[in-house]
Amino acid sequence: PAVDAILDTVTLYWATRSAGSSMFIYHANDGSRAQPTLSPKTPVGVAVLPYDIVRPIRSLAEDRFAIARWTELPGGGHFPGFEVPDLIAADLACFIEELP
């Protein structure tokens, strides 16, 4: 049921203390604060979802980050963990396997 999925998600954020980092995209896009930077050597994986609110622009991402994997998935939107969990899990596994 939907209530279980919501509780699972809240528990995951609570247990891993990742709620703050999951909200960074909203914080970064308000235009009023400087964005933190990653080391140019930090490998970044990008999963592009066709029905997301905003789709990343590869050339801009490559100018700023060390893109190690760029995947354009066939489905999914703003909540890929609910919409296409198998695709996200498989892509994440591939990204981790490809890391040096």
Secondary structure, DSSP 8 states (H G I E B T S, - for coil): -HHHHHHHHHHHHHHHT-HHHHTHHHHHTTSSS------TTSEEEEEE-TBSSS---HHHHHHHSEEEEEEE-SS-BS-HHHH-HHHHHHHHHHHHHH--
